[in-house]
Amino acid sequence: APKHPLGLYLNALILTKKQDYANAQAVLQRAGAALDDYLPAQYLRGAIAYAQGNLEQAAANLNRFVAAVPDNANGRRLLGSTMIRQGRFDDAVKTLQPLADGQNADAASLSLVATARMGAGDYDMAIELFQKASSLDPKNSLYRTQLAVARLAAGQNAEAVKDLQTAVKEDPEATRPQLLLVRYHLFNR
């Protein structure tokens, strides 16, 4: 077994890819403070903690990582996801919004920012971001379904039904939009 801190880091990375989070964490702990200033290890510690549901530890590691490397989109996404799971929607919006501001924003990032906006109660902005995500990846029924949920939350029921129908048409195998349509019609007779 490697004893050098970078060897331990690489071993933990391999274990993480295999989803063996407990052993990956143990390997990183063996490195001790030697990896505290190594940014990839900070990210990896955060990712492992997130996967294990230790959201406070994930946030602590990822905050340090994002503070040091603010332009790292993966770090922002994981920190924002952690904050969303913690119910810290306003903090998640602040962390994630830079991912949506550029012209190179991808659908997944827009969707994540929109999810944070929904949690913060900003349905109009969530709808706008989900629309952008859906237009960037029109074949992905998830974004159209998320748009429909945002519209339902905002009281835009007719538009939401159209979005769900479009999601079902685009991806007949997707069960979530089908279930939401059935549920909507059952509860709105």
C-alpha positions in Angstrom: 0.0 0.0 0.0 1.3 3.5 -0.8 2.5 5.6 2.0 3.4 8.8 0.1 0.5 11.4 0.4 0.0 11.6 -3.4 0.0 7.8 -3.6 -2.7 7.7 -0.9 -4.7 10.4 -2.8 -4.5 8.4 -6.0 -5.6 5.3 -4.1 -8.5 7.2 -2.6 -9.5 8.5 -6.0 -9.6 4.9 -7.4 -11.7 3.7 -4.5 -14.1 6.7 -5.0 -14.5 5.8 -8.7 -15.5 2.3 -7.5 -17.9 3.9 -5.0 -16.0 2.5 -2.1 -16.4 5.7 -0.1 -15.7 4.4 3.4 -12.3 3.0 2.3 -11.5 6.1 0.2 -12.1 8.2 3.3 -9.9 6.0 5.4 -7.1 6.2 2.9 -7.3 10.0 2.9 -7.3 10.0 6.7 -4.0 8.0 6.6 -2.5 10.9 4.7 -3.3 13.2 7.6 -2.5 16.9 7.2 -0.1 16.2 4.4 -2.9 16.7 1.9 -4.6 19.7 3.6 -3.2 22.2 1.1 -3.6 19.9 -2.0 -6.7 21.2 -3.7 -7.7 18.0 -5.5 -7.7 16.3 -2.1 -10.0 19.0 -0.8 -12.4 18.3 -3.6 -12.2 14.6 -3.2 -12.8 14.8 0.5 -15.9 16.9 -0.2 -17.1 14.5 -2.9 -16.7 11.5 -0.5 -18.5 13.3 2.3 -21.3 14.3 -0.1 -21.7 10.7 -1.3 -21.8 9.5 2.3 -24.4 12.1 3.3 -22.1 14.0 5.6 -23.2 17.3 4.2 -21.5 19.6 6.8 -18.2 18.0 6.1 -18.8 18.1 2.4 -19.7 21.8 2.6 -16.6 22.6 4.7 -14.2 20.9 2.2 -16.0 22.2 -0.9 -16.1 25.8 0.5 -12.3 25.7 0.9 -11.9 24.3 -2.6 -14.3 26.8 -4.3 -12.7 29.7 -2.4 -9.3 28.7 -3.8 -10.5 27.8 -7.3 -13.7 29.9 -7.9 -13.8 29.2 -11.6 -14.0 25.4 -11.1 -17.5 24.5 -12.3 -17.4 21.0 -10.8 -16.5 22.3 -7.4 -19.3 24.9 -7.6 -21.8 22.3 -8.8 -21.0 19.9 -5.9 -21.0 22.7 -3.3 -24.3 24.0 -4.7 -25.8 20.5 -4.6 -24.6 20.1 -1.0 -26.3 23.4 -0.1 -29.5 22.4 -1.8 -29.6 19.2 0.1 -28.9 21.2 3.3 -31.9 23.5 2.5 -29.5 26.5 2.1 -31.2 27.6 -1.1 -30.0 31.3 -1.0 -26.4 30.2 -0.5 -26.8 27.7 -3.3 -28.1 30.4 -5.6 -25.1 32.6 -4.8 -22.7 29.7 -5.3 -24.3 28.4 -8.5 -25.4 31.6 -10.3 -22.0 32.2 -12.0 -22.5 28.9 -13.8 -25.7 30.3 -15.4 -24.4 33.8 -16.2 -22.1 33.0 -19.0 -23.0 32.4 -22.6 -21.4 28.9 -22.3 -23.8 27.8 -19.6 -24.7 24.1 -20.1 -28.2 22.6 -19.5 -27.1 20.7 -16.4 -25.7 23.8 -14.7 -28.8 25.8 -15.6 -31.0 23.1 -14.2 -29.1 23.0 -11.0 -29.3 26.8 -10.6 -33.0 26.7 -11.3 -33.4 24.0 -8.7 -31.8 26.3 -6.1 -34.0 29.2 -7.3 -37.1 27.0 -6.8 -36.0 26.2 -3.3 -35.5 29.9 -2.6 -39.1 30.6 -3.9 -38.0 32.4 -7.0 -40.3 30.6 -9.4 -40.1 33.1 -12.2 -36.3 32.8 -12.5 -36.5 29.0 -12.0 -38.9 28.8 -14.9 -36.6 31.0 -17.1 -33.6 28.8 -16.3 -35.4 25.6 -16.8 -36.7 26.9 -20.2 -33.1 27.7 -21.2 -31.9 24.2 -20.1 -34.8 22.6 -22.0 -34.0 24.6 -25.1 -30.3 23.6 -24.9 -31.2 19.9 -24.6 -34.7 19.5 -26.0 -34.6 15.7 -26.1 -33.9 15.5 -22.3 -37.3 15.0 -20.7 -35.9 15.8 -17.2 -35.5 19.5 -18.0 -38.9 19.7 -19.5 -40.4 17.9 -16.4 -38.5 20.2 -14.1 -39.9 23.2 -16.0 -43.4 21.8 -15.6 -42.9 21.4 -11.8 -41.7 25.0 -11.6 -44.7 26.1 -13.5 -47.0 24.1 -11.3 -45.4 25.7 -8.2 -46.0 29.1 -9.8 -49.6 28.3 -10.6 -49.1 28.1 -14.3 -51.0 24.8 -14.6 -52.0 24.9 -18.3 -48.4 25.6 -19.4 -47.2 22.8 -17.0 -49.5 20.3 -18.5 -48.2 21.2 -22.0 -44.6 20.8 -20.8 -45.4 17.4 -19.3 -47.1 16.3 -22.5 -44.1 17.4 -24.5 -41.8 15.5 -22.2 -43.8 12.3 -22.6 -43.9 12.8 -26.4 -40.1 13.4 -26.5 -39.3 10.5 -24.3 -42.1 7.9 -24.0 -39.9 5.8 -21.7 -39.6 8.5 -19.0 -42.0 7.7 -16.2 -41.8 10.8 -14.1 -43.6 13.1 -16.6 -46.2 10.4 -17.1 -46.8 10.0 -13.4 -47.0 13.8 -12.9 -49.6 14.1 -15.7 -51.7 11.3 -14.2 -51.4 12.8 -10.7 -52.3 16.3 -12.0 -55.4 15.0 -13.7 -56.5 12.9 -10.7 -56.2 15.8 -8.3 -57.6 18.5 -10.6 -60.9 17.1 -11.8 
